[in-house]
């Protein structure tokens, strides 16, 4: 499964043999030599114009090696076999390596698994070694960026590729970044148009589904515990499938079937590939592949049905069909959007309501804004745009929950951060979950405080990370609107309340969720 020129099968190598678990941090410190010997050649470059020995790389427990020659003089690591250290060091660090009989190694994969998630591994790594770090994903050296400043410095000219979609396409074995810049720009534009047109055409449907959920909650006694995660997933599935794929999903059985296959595929994308467990379990792998085939079959049938015909309801797929894309490109882009939109929408709705239940002041302020904007009148697209505080609530929800904690880019050309060179074809991770908890950027980062986004500089920083504005991914933009409509309907009529004594633990995967069901109660405002 390709990530540009990279192979995730290489990156996510199996665990057949024990591997040296050494994380690496790029540092400008110099002037000391550790007696410890690294177990792998270091795959980063020294600053241009600097002596070859001035880059210090820390390994494991503060072990360090002063490079005595530029790595650019060495064959690329991706083309090298596995290496291990000899029993006694020689004067030049490169001579410390010899060929190993094992063809693949795990690198830091066991550390990632032991940390609980890639996000939690990156949190620990950046806390220990700073904003620019690297680690081994199988045999491949990966760079991770963990502050706003270094993300702004990251030089990668292909801004038409969304980092989250890049990672998701790669895990699905879809083409990722293989097209030229103009093709990538066209596909991004079609997706953006698809979001705009589907939201506009289906606003009444979205309002209807939100009101159906409201009626259901109004029927509950105040003491009844509501399974929030379950209800939000069901709401998101019904909303997204109809707005993305059309009237086929007016049938609840079709939604249930899609949700089952979606759950199988998403759970393996979120964990099975990243911890290497999927390839070791033939039963799970077959279930995953069968579910993916069924999802693709549904999409192919819808694409075929919508081609060359006009419908009163404009759905997301229509914008792709009407563009200059081949069937495979339409399939890939619609699959990525439907998979990601369902889960991002469900989790954004879940976390937004969770945070509202724990902050009476925020919920009261949101209720007052909703009353002021809509009064006794209907909820309309024009008035939805006036909900400025609601926008801040959702931005703060994304930030506090760290909704999408990691994204990735393939370095198209050689880049530079401070004095460090990032070679072409390097996999660069954006450790967004680390960035979003940085107290230097977000005062009191663990506090849920939508008012922080009154500061234009904070909002500008947030937008630069791809969470709002022109750089936000289409799936998140879609989720913002769906969640805004839902909150407008619910908060206008209901008090949203937490369950006393409940502690919600977080599970970090591609999209952050609660580890267990999140329960709430509701009471009528009138």
DRENKE-914433 format. One record per residue (C-alpha): x, y, z; residue number from 1; residue in three letters. Coordinates in Angstrom, 1 decimal. Example, Ala and Ser with C-alpha at 12.3 -4.5 7.8 and 13.67 -1.06 7.14 Angstrom:
<marfis>
(marfi (12.3 -4.5 7.8) 1 ala)
(marfi (13.7 -1.1 7.1) 2 ser)
</marfis>
This chain:
<marfis>
(marfi (0.0 0.0 0.0) 1 unk)
(marfi (1.8 3.0 -1.3) 2 unk)
(marfi (2.3 6.3 0.4) 3 unk)
(marfi (3.8 8.2 -2.6) 4 unk)
(marfi (7.0 6.3 -3.0) 5 unk)
(marfi (6.8 4.6 0.4) 6 unk)
(marfi (5.4 1.2 1.2) 7 unk)
(marfi (3.4 0.9 4.4) 8 unk)
(marfi (4.1 -2.8 4.3) 9 unk)
(marfi (7.8 -1.8 4.8) 10 unk)
(marfi (6.9 0.8 7.4) 11 unk)
(marfi (4.7 -1.5 9.3) 12 unk)
(marfi (6.9 -4.5 9.2) 13 unk)
(marfi (5.9 -7.6 11.2) 14 unk)
(marfi (7.3 -8.6 14.6) 15 unk)
(marfi (9.2 -11.7 13.6) 16 unk)
(marfi (12.4 -10.8 15.4) 17 unk)
(marfi (13.3 -8.5 18.3) 18 unk)
(marfi (14.4 -5.0 17.2) 19 unk)
(marfi (16.5 -2.3 18.8) 20 unk)
(marfi (13.9 0.2 20.1) 21 unk)
(marfi (15.7 3.4 19.8) 22 unk)
(marfi (14.0 6.8 19.3) 23 unk)
(marfi (16.0 9.6 17.8) 24 unk)
(marfi (15.7 13.4 18.3) 25 unk)
(marfi (17.3 15.9 16.1) 26 unk)
(marfi (19.3 18.4 18.1) 27 unk)
(marfi (21.8 21.1 17.5) 28 unk)
(marfi (23.8 20.2 20.6) 29 unk)
(marfi (27.3 19.1 19.9) 30 unk)
(marfi (30.7 18.6 21.6) 31 unk)
(marfi (30.3 15.3 23.3) 32 unk)
(marfi (30.5 11.7 22.4) 33 unk)
(marfi (28.7 8.9 24.1) 34 unk)
(marfi (30.4 5.5 24.6) 35 unk)
(marfi (27.1 3.9 23.6) 36 unk)
(marfi (26.8 2.5 20.1) 37 unk)
(marfi (23.7 3.0 18.0) 38 unk)
(marfi (22.1 -0.1 16.6) 39 unk)
(marfi (21.1 1.4 13.3) 40 unk)
(marfi (22.6 4.0 10.9) 41 unk)
(marfi (21.0 7.4 11.5) 42 unk)
(marfi (18.9 8.4 8.5) 43 unk)
(marfi (19.0 12.2 8.7) 44 unk)
(marfi (21.2 14.8 7.2) 45 unk)
(marfi (23.5 17.4 8.7) 46 unk)
(marfi (22.9 21.1 8.1) 47 unk)
(marfi (24.3 22.4 4.9) 48 unk)
(marfi (27.4 24.4 5.3) 49 unk)
(marfi (28.1 22.9 8.8) 50 unk)
(marfi (30.9 20.5 9.7) 51 unk)
(marfi (29.7 16.9 9.4) 52 unk)
(marfi (30.2 16.3 13.1) 53 unk)
(marfi (27.9 19.1 14.4) 54 unk)
(marfi (24.6 17.2 14.5) 55 unk)
(marfi (23.9 15.3 17.7) 56 unk)
(marfi (21.3 12.6 17.6) 57 unk)
(marfi (20.0 11.2 21.0) 58 unk)
(marfi (19.0 7.6 21.1) 59 unk)
(marfi (17.0 5.8 23.7) 60 unk)
(marfi (18.0 7.0 27.2) 61 unk)
(marfi (19.9 10.1 26.2) 62 unk)
(marfi (22.5 8.1 24.4) 63 unk)
(marfi (24.2 10.2 21.7) 64 unk)
(marfi (26.3 9.9 18.6) 65 unk)
(marfi (28.2 12.7 16.9) 66 unk)
(marfi (28.1 12.1 13.2) 67 unk)
(marfi (31.5 12.2 11.6) 68 unk)
(marfi (30.3 12.2 8.0) 69 unk)
(marfi (27.2 13.4 6.3) 70 unk)
(marfi (24.6 10.7 5.7) 71 unk)
(marfi (24.1 12.1 2.2) 72 unk)
(marfi (27.3 10.3 1.4) 73 unk)
(marfi (25.7 7.0 2.3) 74 unk)
(marfi (23.2 5.0 0.2) 75 unk)
(marfi (19.6 5.8 1.1) 76 unk)
(marfi (18.4 3.8 4.1) 77 unk)
(marfi (15.4 2.5 2.2) 78 unk)
(marfi (17.7 0.7 -0.1) 79 unk)
(marfi (19.9 -0.7 2.7) 80 unk)
(marfi (19.4 -4.1 4.4) 81 unk)
(marfi (18.9 -4.3 8.2) 82 unk)
(marfi (22.0 -3.4 10.3) 83 unk)
(marfi (23.2 -4.2 13.7) 84 unk)
(marfi (26.2 -3.1 15.7) 85 unk)
(marfi (29.5 -5.0 16.0) 86 unk)
(marfi (30.8 -6.0 19.4) 87 unk)
(marfi (33.5 -3.4 19.4) 88 unk)
(marfi (33.4 0.1 17.8) 89 unk)
(marfi (35.8 1.4 15.3) 90 unk)
(marfi (36.8 5.1 15.0) 91 unk)
(marfi (34.3 6.0 12.3) 92 unk)
(marfi (30.7 5.6 13.2) 93 unk)
(marfi (29.7 4.2 9.8) 94 unk)
(marfi (32.0 1.2 10.4) 95 unk)
(marfi (30.0 0.3 13.5) 96 unk)
(marfi (27.4 -1.3 11.2) 97 unk)
(marfi (27.4 -4.7 9.6) 98 unk)
(marfi (24.8 -6.6 7.7) 99 unk)
(marfi (22.2 -8.5 9.7) 100 unk)
(marfi (20.7 -11.8 8.7) 101 unk)
(marfi (17.2 -10.6 9.4) 102 unk)
(marfi (15.6 -8.8 6.4) 103 unk)
(marfi (13.1 -6.7 8.4) 104 unk)
(marfi (13.0 -5.0 11.7) 105 unk)
(marfi (10.2 -3.5 13.8) 106 unk)
(marfi (12.1 -0.3 14.8) 107 unk)
(marfi (9.9 1.6 17.3) 108 unk)
(marfi (6.7 -0.3 16.5) 109 unk)
(marfi (6.8 -2.2 19.8) 110 unk)
(marfi (7.2 1.2 21.6) 111 unk)
(marfi (4.2 2.5 19.8) 112 unk)
(marfi (2.1 -0.5 20.8) 113 unk)
(marfi (3.3 -0.3 24.4) 114 unk)
(marfi (2.5 3.4 24.5) 115 unk)
(marfi (-1.1 2.7 23.6) 116 unk)
(marfi (-1.2 4.6 20.4) 117 unk)
(marfi (0.9 6.5 17.9) 118 unk)
(marfi (-0.3 9.8 19.4) 119 unk)
(marfi (0.7 8.8 23.0) 120 unk)
(marfi (4.1 7.6 21.7) 121 unk)
(marfi (4.6 11.0 20.0) 122 unk)
(marfi (3.6 12.9 23.1) 123 unk)
(marfi (6.4 11.1 25.1) 124 unk)
(marfi (8.9 11.4 22.3) 125 unk)
(marfi (8.4 15.2 21.9) 126 unk)
(marfi (8.4 15.8 25.6) 127 unk)
(marfi (11.8 14.1 25.9) 128 unk)
(marfi (13.5 15.3 22.8) 129 unk)
(marfi (11.9 18.5 21.6) 130 unk)
(marfi (9.8 19.8 18.6) 131 unk)
(marfi (11.6 17.9 15.8) 132 unk)
(marfi (12.1 14.2 16.4) 133 unk)
(marfi (12.5 11.1 14.3) 134 unk)
(marfi (11.9 7.4 15.0) 135 unk)
(marfi (11.9 4.1 13.2) 136 unk)
(marfi (8.8 2.8 11.5) 137 unk)
(marfi (10.0 -0.6 10.5) 138 unk)
(marfi (13.2 0.1 8.5) 139 unk)
(marfi (12.1 3.7 7.6) 140 unk)
(marfi (13.2 6.8 9.5) 141 unk)
(marfi (10.2 9.0 10.0) 142 unk)
(marfi (10.3 12.7 11.1) 143 unk)
(marfi (7.6 14.1 13.4) 144 unk)
(marfi (6.9 17.8 13.9) 145 unk)
(marfi (5.4 18.8 17.3) 146 unk)
(marfi (5.0 22.6 17.6) 147 unk)
(marfi (3.3 25.3 15.6) 148 unk)
(marfi (6.6 27.0 14.8) 149 unk)
(marfi (8.2 24.0 13.2) 150 unk)
(marfi (5.1 23.2 11.3) 151 unk)
(marfi (5.1 26.7 9.8) 152 unk)
(marfi (8.7 26.1 8.8) 153 unk)
(marfi (8.0 22.8 7.1) 154 unk)
(marfi (8.8 23.3 3.4) 155 unk)
(marfi (6.7 21.0 1.2) 156 unk)
(marfi (5.4 22.6 -2.0) 157 unk)
(marfi (2.4 20.3 -2.6) 158 unk)
(marfi (-0.2 21.9 -0.5) 159 unk)
(marfi (-3.1 20.5 -2.5) 160 unk)
(marfi (-2.9 17.1 -0.7) 161 unk)
(marfi (-4.7 16.9 2.6) 162 unk)
(marfi (-2.4 15.2 5.2) 163 unk)
(marfi (-5.3 13.3 6.8) 164 unk)
(marfi (-6.5 12.0 3.5) 165 unk)
(marfi (-3.0 11.2 2.4) 166 unk)
(marfi (-2.6 8.8 5.4) 167 unk)
(marfi (-6.1 7.3 4.9) 168 unk)
(marfi (-5.7 6.6 1.2) 169 unk)
(marfi (-2.4 4.9 1.9) 170 unk)
(marfi (-3.9 2.6 4.5) 171 unk)
(marfi (-6.6 1.6 2.0) 172 unk)
(marfi (-4.0 0.9 -0.7) 173 unk)
(marfi (-5.4 3.8 -2.8) 174 unk)
(marfi (-3.3 6.1 -4.9) 175 unk)
(marfi (-1.9 8.9 -2.7) 176 unk)
(marfi (-0.2 11.9 -4.1) 177 unk)
(marfi (0.5 10.0 -7.4) 178 unk)
(marfi (-1.0 12.7 -9.6) 179 unk)
(marfi (0.5 16.0 -10.6) 180 unk)
(marfi (-0.2 19.2 -8.8) 181 unk)
(marfi (-3.0 20.3 -11.2) 182 unk)
(marfi (-4.8 16.9 -10.9) 183 unk)
(marfi (-4.6 17.0 -7.1) 184 unk)
(marfi (-5.9 20.5 -7.1) 185 unk)
(marfi (-8.8 19.5 -9.3) 186 unk)
(marfi (-9.7 16.6 -7.1) 187 unk)
(marfi (-9.6 18.7 -4.0) 188 unk)
(marfi (-11.8 21.4 -5.7) 189 unk)
(marfi (-14.3 18.7 -6.7) 190 unk)
(marfi (-14.5 17.5 -3.1) 191 unk)
(marfi (-15.0 21.0 -1.8) 192 unk)
(marfi (-17.8 21.6 -4.3) 193 unk)
(marfi (-19.3 18.3 -3.3) 194 unk)
(marfi (-19.5 19.4 0.3) 195 unk)
(marfi (-20.9 22.8 -0.5) 196 unk)
(marfi (-23.6 21.4 -2.9) 197 unk)
(marfi (-24.6 18.4 -0.8) 198 unk)
(marfi (-25.0 20.6 2.3) 199 unk)
(marfi (-27.1 23.1 0.4) 200 unk)
(marfi (-29.3 20.6 -1.3) 201 unk)
(marfi (-29.8 18.4 1.8) 202 unk)
(marfi (-30.2 21.0 4.5) 203 unk)
(marfi (-33.9 20.2 5.0) 204 unk)
(marfi (-33.0 16.5 5.3) 205 unk)
(marfi (-30.3 17.3 7.9) 206 unk)
(marfi (-32.8 19.4 9.9) 207 unk)
(marfi (-35.4 16.6 9.7) 208 unk)
(marfi (-32.9 13.9 11.0) 209 unk)
(marfi (-31.8 16.3 13.8) 210 unk)
(marfi (-35.5 16.9 14.8) 211 unk)
(marfi (-36.1 13.1 14.8) 212 unk)
(marfi (-33.3 12.7 17.3) 213 unk)
(marfi (-34.7 15.6 19.4) 214 unk)
(marfi (-38.2 13.9 19.5) 215 unk)
(marfi (-36.6 10.7 20.6) 216 unk)
(marfi (-34.7 12.4 23.5) 217 unk)
(marfi (-37.8 14.4 24.5) 218 unk)
(marfi (-39.6 11.2 25.0) 219 unk)
(marfi (-37.1 10.0 27.6) 220 unk)
(marfi (-37.7 10.5 31.4) 221 unk)
(marfi (-35.1 12.8 32.9) 222 unk)
(marfi (-33.5 9.9 34.9) 223 unk)
(marfi (-32.8 7.8 31.8) 224 unk)
(marfi (-29.2 7.5 30.7) 225 unk)
(marfi (-28.7 8.1 27.0) 226 unk)
(marfi (-25.9 6.2 25.2) 227 unk)
(marfi (-24.4 9.3 23.5) 228 unk)
(marfi (-21.7 7.6 21.4) 229 unk)
(marfi (-24.2 5.1 20.0) 230 unk)
(marfi (-26.8 7.7 19.2) 231 unk)
(marfi (-24.3 10.0 17.5) 232 unk)
(marfi (-22.9 7.3 15.4) 233 unk)
(marfi (-26.4 6.3 14.3) 234 unk)
(marfi (-27.2 9.9 13.5) 235 unk)
(marfi (-24.0 10.5 11.6) 236 unk)
(marfi (-24.4 7.3 9.6) 237 unk)
(marfi (-28.0 8.2 8.5) 238 unk)
(marfi (-27.0 11.8 7.7) 239 unk)
(marfi (-23.7 11.1 5.9) 240 unk)
(marfi (-24.9 8.1 3.8) 241 unk)
(marfi (-28.0 10.0 2.5) 242 unk)
(marfi (-26.1 13.2 1.8) 243 unk)
(marfi (-23.1 11.5 0.2) 244 unk)
(marfi (-24.6 8.5 -1.5) 245 unk)
(marfi (-28.3 9.3 -1.9) 246 unk)
(marfi (-31.8 7.9 -1.4) 247 unk)
(marfi (-30.7 4.2 -1.2) 248 unk)
(marfi (-29.9 4.9 2.5) 249 unk)
(marfi (-33.4 6.1 3.3) 250 unk)
(marfi (-33.8 2.4 4.0) 251 unk)
(marfi (-32.6 1.8 7.6) 252 unk)
(marfi (-31.4 -1.7 6.7) 253 unk)
(marfi (-29.0 -0.3 4.1) 254 unk)
(marfi (-27.7 2.1 6.7) 255 unk)
(marfi (-27.2 -0.7 9.2) 256 unk)
(marfi (-25.4 -2.8 6.6) 257 unk)
(marfi (-23.1 0.1 5.7) 258 unk)
(marfi (-22.5 0.8 9.4) 259 unk)
(marfi (-21.4 -2.8 10.0) 260 unk)
(marfi (-19.0 -2.8 7.1) 261 unk)
(marfi (-17.7 0.7 7.9) 262 unk)
(marfi (-17.0 -0.4 11.5) 263 unk)
(marfi (-15.0 -3.4 10.3) 264 unk)
(marfi (-12.9 -1.4 7.9) 265 unk)
(marfi (-12.4 1.6 10.2) 266 unk)
(marfi (-11.4 -0.5 13.2) 267 unk)
(marfi (-8.6 -2.2 11.2) 268 unk)
(marfi (-7.4 1.1 9.7) 269 unk)
(marfi (-7.3 2.7 13.2) 270 unk)
(marfi (-5.4 -0.2 14.8) 271 unk)
(marfi (-4.9 -3.4 12.8) 272 unk)
(marfi (-2.5 -1.9 10.3) 273 unk)
(marfi (-0.7 0.3 12.8) 274 unk)
(marfi (0.1 -2.4 15.3) 275 unk)
(marfi (0.8 -5.0 12.7) 276 unk)
(marfi (-1.8 -7.4 14.0) 277 unk)
(marfi (-4.1 -7.5 10.9) 278 unk)
(marfi (-1.6 -9.4 8.7) 279 unk)
(marfi (-1.1 -12.0 11.5) 280 unk)
(marfi (-4.8 -12.9 11.8) 281 unk)
(marfi (-6.2 -14.4 8.7) 282 unk)
(marfi (-9.8 -14.4 9.9) 283 unk)
(marfi (-9.7 -10.7 10.7) 284 unk)
(marfi (-7.9 -9.9 7.5) 285 unk)
(marfi (-10.6 -11.7 5.4) 286 unk)
(marfi (-13.4 -9.9 7.3) 287 unk)
(marfi (-11.7 -6.6 6.6) 288 unk)
(marfi (-11.2 -7.4 2.9) 289 unk)
(marfi (-14.8 -8.6 2.5) 290 unk)
(marfi (-16.2 -5.5 4.2) 291 unk)
(marfi (-14.1 -3.2 2.0) 292 unk)
(marfi (-15.2 -5.1 -1.2) 293 unk)
(marfi (-18.9 -4.7 -0.1) 294 unk)
(marfi (-18.4 -1.0 0.5) 295 unk)
(marfi (-16.7 -0.5 -2.9) 296 unk)
(marfi (-19.5 -2.5 -4.6) 297 unk)
(marfi (-22.2 -0.2 -3.1) 298 unk)
(marfi (-20.2 2.9 -4.3) 299 unk)
(marfi (-19.7 1.5 -7.8) 300 unk)
(marfi (-23.4 0.9 -8.2) 301 unk)
(marfi (-24.3 4.4 -7.0) 302 unk)
(marfi (-21.6 5.9 -9.3) 303 unk)
(marfi (-23.0 4.0 -12.3) 304 unk)
(marfi (-26.6 5.0 -11.4) 305 unk)
(marfi (-25.7 8.7 -11.1) 306 unk)
(marfi (-23.7 9.0 -14.3) 307 unk)
(marfi (-25.3 11.0 -17.1) 308 unk)
(marfi (-28.6 11.6 -15.1) 309 unk)
(marfi (-30.1 14.5 -13.3) 310 unk)
(marfi (-31.6 14.2 -9.8) 311 unk)
(marfi (-33.5 16.7 -7.7) 312 unk)
(marfi (-31.3 15.8 -4.7) 313 unk)
(marfi (-27.6 16.7 -5.3) 314 unk)
(marfi (-25.4 14.4 -3.3) 315 unk)
(marfi (-21.6 14.5 -2.8) 316 unk)
(marfi (-20.9 11.8 -5.4) 317 unk)
(marfi (-22.6 13.9 -8.1) 318 unk)
(marfi (-19.9 16.5 -7.9) 319 unk)
(marfi (-17.2 13.9 -8.5) 320 unk)
(marfi (-19.2 12.2 -11.3) 321 unk)
(marfi (-19.6 15.6 -13.0) 322 unk)
(marfi (-15.9 16.3 -12.8) 323 unk)
(marfi (-13.2 15.0 -15.2) 324 unk)
(marfi (-12.3 11.9 -13.1) 325 unk)
(marfi (-12.2 8.3 -14.1) 326 unk)
(marfi (-14.3 5.7 -12.3) 327 unk)
(marfi (-11.4 4.6 -10.0) 328 unk)
(marfi (-10.7 8.1 -8.9) 329 unk)
(marfi (-14.4 8.7 -8.2) 330 unk)
(marfi (-14.5 5.5 -6.2) 331 unk)
(marfi (-11.4 6.3 -4.1) 332 unk)
(marfi (-12.4 9.9 -3.3) 333 unk)
(marfi (-16.0 8.9 -2.5) 334 unk)
(marfi (-14.8 6.0 -0.3) 335 unk)
(marfi (-12.4 8.3 1.6) 336 unk)
(marfi (-15.0 10.9 2.1) 337 unk)
(marfi (-17.8 8.6 3.2) 338 unk)
(marfi (-15.5 6.6 5.6) 339 unk)
(marfi (-13.9 9.7 7.2) 340 unk)
(marfi (-17.1 11.9 7.3) 341 unk)
(marfi (-19.1 9.3 9.1) 342 unk)
(marfi (-16.5 8.9 11.9) 343 unk)
(marfi (-15.4 12.5 12.1) 344 unk)
(marfi (-19.0 13.7 12.3) 345 unk)
(marfi (-20.0 11.1 14.9) 346 unk)
(marfi (-17.0 11.9 17.1) 347 unk)
(marfi (-17.3 15.7 16.7) 348 unk)
(marfi (-21.0 15.5 17.8) 349 unk)
(marfi (-20.1 13.2 20.7) 350 unk)
(marfi (-17.3 15.3 22.0) 351 unk)
(marfi (-19.1 18.6 21.6) 352 unk)
(marfi (-22.1 17.3 23.6) 353 unk)
(marfi (-19.7 15.8 26.2) 354 unk)
(marfi (-18.0 19.1 26.8) 355 unk)
(marfi (-21.3 21.0 26.9) 356 unk)
(marfi (-22.5 18.6 29.7) 357 unk)
(marfi (-19.4 19.4 31.8) 358 unk)
(marfi (-19.6 23.2 31.3) 359 unk)
(marfi (-22.9 24.8 32.3) 360 unk)
(marfi (-21.6 28.2 31.5) 361 unk)
(marfi (-20.6 27.3 28.0) 362 unk)
(marfi (-23.9 25.6 27.4) 363 unk)
(marfi (-25.9 28.6 28.7) 364 unk)
(marfi (-23.9 31.0 26.4) 365 unk)
(marfi (-24.6 28.7 23.4) 366 unk)
(marfi (-28.3 28.5 24.2) 367 unk)
(marfi (-28.5 32.3 24.4) 368 unk)
(marfi (-26.8 32.7 21.0) 369 unk)
(marfi (-29.1 30.1 19.5) 370 unk)
(marfi (-32.2 32.0 20.9) 371 unk)
(marfi (-30.8 35.3 19.7) 372 unk)
(marfi (-30.1 34.2 16.2) 373 unk)
(marfi (-33.2 32.0 15.5) 374 unk)
(marfi (-35.8 33.3 18.0) 375 unk)
(marfi (-39.1 31.6 17.3) 376 unk)
(marfi (-38.2 31.3 13.6) 377 unk)
(marfi (-36.9 28.4 11.6) 378 unk)
(marfi (-33.4 27.2 11.4) 379 unk)
(marfi (-32.0 28.2 8.0) 380 unk)
(marfi (-28.6 28.0 6.3) 381 unk)
(marfi (-28.3 31.8 6.3) 382 unk)
(marfi (-28.8 32.0 10.0) 383 unk)
(marfi (-26.6 29.0 10.8) 384 unk)
(marfi (-23.7 31.1 9.5) 385 unk)
(marfi (-24.3 33.7 12.2) 386 unk)
(marfi (-23.6 31.3 15.1) 387 unk)
(marfi (-20.1 32.6 15.9) 388 unk)
(marfi (-19.9 31.3 19.4) 389 unk)
(marfi (-21.1 27.8 18.2) 390 unk)
(marfi (-18.2 27.9 15.8) 391 unk)
(marfi (-15.8 28.6 18.7) 392 unk)
(marfi (-17.4 25.7 20.7) 393 unk)
(marfi (-16.7 23.3 17.8) 394 unk)
(marfi (-13.1 24.6 17.3) 395 unk)
(marfi (-12.4 24.2 21.0) 396 unk)
(marfi (-14.0 20.7 20.8) 397 unk)
(marfi (-11.6 19.7 18.0) 398 unk)
(marfi (-8.6 21.1 20.0) 399 unk)
(marfi (-9.5 19.8 23.4) 400 unk)
(marfi (-10.4 16.3 22.2) 401 unk)
(marfi (-7.5 16.3 19.7) 402 unk)
(marfi (-10.0 15.0 17.2) 403 unk)
(marfi (-7.4 14.0 14.5) 404 unk)
(marfi (-4.2 13.7 16.5) 405 unk)
(marfi (-1.8 12.6 13.6) 406 unk)
(marfi (-1.6 13.4 9.9) 407 unk)
(marfi (1.1 12.8 7.4) 408 unk)
(marfi (2.8 14.2 4.3) 409 unk)
(marfi (5.4 12.8 2.0) 410 unk)
(marfi (8.2 15.2 1.4) 411 unk)
(marfi (8.0 16.1 -2.3) 412 unk)
(marfi (11.3 18.0 -2.4) 413 unk)
(marfi (14.2 18.4 0.0) 414 unk)
(marfi (12.9 20.6 2.9) 415 unk)
(marfi (14.4 22.4 5.8) 416 unk)
(marfi (13.4 23.1 9.4) 417 unk)
(marfi (15.8 25.4 11.3) 418 unk)
(marfi (19.2 23.9 10.4) 419 unk)
(marfi (17.9 20.5 9.7) 420 unk)
(marfi (17.5 19.1 6.2) 421 unk)
(marfi (14.5 16.8 5.5) 422 unk)
(marfi (15.4 14.7 2.4) 423 unk)
(marfi (13.0 14.1 -0.4) 424 unk)
(marfi (10.7 11.1 0.0) 425 unk)
(marfi (10.8 11.3 3.8) 426 unk)
(marfi (7.5 10.6 5.6) 427 unk)
(marfi (6.8 13.6 7.8) 428 unk)
(marfi (4.2 13.3 10.6) 429 unk)
(marfi (2.3 16.3 11.9) 430 unk)
(marfi (1.9 15.5 15.6) 431 unk)
(marfi (-1.3 17.6 15.8) 432 unk)
(marfi (-2.3 16.1 19.1) 433 unk)
(marfi (1.0 17.3 20.6) 434 unk)
(marfi (0.7 20.7 19.0) 435 unk)
(marfi (-2.9 21.2 20.3) 436 unk)
(marfi (-1.8 20.6 24.0) 437 unk)
(marfi (1.3 23.0 23.8) 438 unk)
(marfi (0.9 25.6 26.6) 439 unk)
(marfi (3.1 28.0 24.7) 440 unk)
(marfi (0.4 28.2 22.0) 441 unk)
(marfi (-2.7 27.5 24.1) 442 unk)
(marfi (-2.9 29.0 27.6) 443 unk)
(marfi (-4.4 26.4 30.0) 444 unk)
(marfi (-4.4 23.8 27.2) 445 unk)
(marfi (-6.5 21.2 29.2) 446 unk)
(marfi (-9.3 23.7 29.9) 447 unk)
(marfi (-12.3 23.7 27.6) 448 unk)
(marfi (-12.6 27.4 26.8) 449 unk)
(marfi (-14.3 28.4 23.5) 450 unk)
(marfi (-13.7 32.1 24.4) 451 unk)
(marfi (-10.0 31.6 23.5) 452 unk)
(marfi (-11.0 31.8 19.8) 453 unk)
(marfi (-12.1 35.4 20.3) 454 unk)
(marfi (-8.4 36.1 19.8) 455 unk)
(marfi (-7.8 36.4 16.1) 456 unk)
(marfi (-4.2 35.2 16.4) 457 unk)
(marfi (-5.5 32.0 18.1) 458 unk)
(marfi (-8.0 31.4 15.3) 459 unk)
(marfi (-5.3 32.1 12.7) 460 unk)
(marfi (-3.0 29.5 14.3) 461 unk)
(marfi (-5.8 27.0 14.4) 462 unk)
(marfi (-6.6 27.6 10.8) 463 unk)
(marfi (-2.9 27.1 9.8) 464 unk)
(marfi (-3.1 23.6 11.3) 465 unk)
(marfi (-5.9 22.7 8.8) 466 unk)
(marfi (-8.8 22.7 11.3) 467 unk)
(marfi (-10.7 25.7 9.9) 468 unk)
(marfi (-10.6 28.2 7.1) 469 unk)
(marfi (-9.4 27.5 3.6) 470 unk)
(marfi (-7.0 24.7 4.7) 471 unk)
(marfi (-9.6 22.5 6.6) 472 unk)
(marfi (-10.2 19.1 5.1) 473 unk)
(marfi (-13.6 18.6 3.4) 474 unk)
(marfi (-14.7 16.0 5.9) 475 unk)
(marfi (-14.2 18.3 8.8) 476 unk)
(marfi (-16.0 21.1 7.1) 477 unk)
(marfi (-18.9 18.8 6.5) 478 unk)
(marfi (-18.9 17.7 10.1) 479 unk)
(marfi (-18.9 21.3 11.4) 480 unk)
(marfi (-22.1 22.0 9.5) 481 unk)
(marfi (-23.9 18.8 10.5) 482 unk)
(marfi (-22.9 19.3 14.2) 483 unk)
(marfi (-23.9 22.9 14.2) 484 unk)
(marfi (-27.4 22.1 12.9) 485 unk)
(marfi (-27.7 19.2 15.5) 486 unk)
(marfi (-26.6 21.4 18.4) 487 unk)
(marfi (-29.0 24.2 17.3) 488 unk)
(marfi (-31.9 21.8 17.4) 489 unk)
(marfi (-31.0 20.0 20.7) 490 unk)
(marfi (-29.7 22.9 22.8) 491 unk)
(marfi (-32.8 25.0 22.0) 492 unk)
(marfi (-35.1 22.5 23.6) 493 unk)
(marfi (-32.9 20.5 26.0) 494 unk)
(marfi (-30.5 20.8 28.9) 495 unk)
(marfi (-27.7 18.4 28.2) 496 unk)
(marfi (-26.4 16.9 31.5) 497 unk)
(marfi (-23.5 14.7 32.5) 498 unk)
(marfi (-23.9 11.5 34.5) 499 unk)
(marfi (-22.5 11.9 38.0) 500 unk)
(marfi (-19.4 9.9 38.6) 501 unk)
(marfi (-18.7 9.1 35.0) 502 unk)
(marfi (-15.1 9.3 33.9) 503 unk)
(marfi (-14.6 9.3 30.1) 504 unk)
(marfi (-11.3 7.8 29.0) 505 unk)
(marfi (-9.9 8.7 25.6) 506 unk)
(marfi (-8.9 6.3 22.9) 507 unk)
(marfi (-6.5 7.8 20.3) 508 unk)
(marfi (-6.6 6.3 16.8) 509 unk)
(marfi (-6.9 8.2 13.5) 510 unk)
(marfi (-9.9 9.9 15.0) 511 unk)
(marfi (-10.2 10.2 18.8) 512 unk)
(marfi (-13.1 8.5 20.6) 513 unk)
(marfi (-14.1 7.6 24.1) 514 unk)
(marfi (-12.8 4.2 25.2) 515 unk)
(marfi (-16.2 3.2 26.7) 516 unk)
(marfi (-19.8 4.4 26.0) 517 unk)
(marfi (-20.3 8.1 27.0) 518 unk)
(marfi (-23.6 8.5 28.9) 519 unk)
(marfi (-25.6 11.7 29.4) 520 unk)
(marfi (-29.1 12.6 30.6) 521 unk)
(marfi (-31.4 15.3 29.2) 522 unk)
(marfi (-34.1 17.5 30.6) 523 unk)
(marfi (-36.7 19.8 28.8) 524 unk)
(marfi (-36.2 23.5 28.7) 525 unk)
(marfi (-39.9 24.0 27.9) 526 unk)
</marfis>
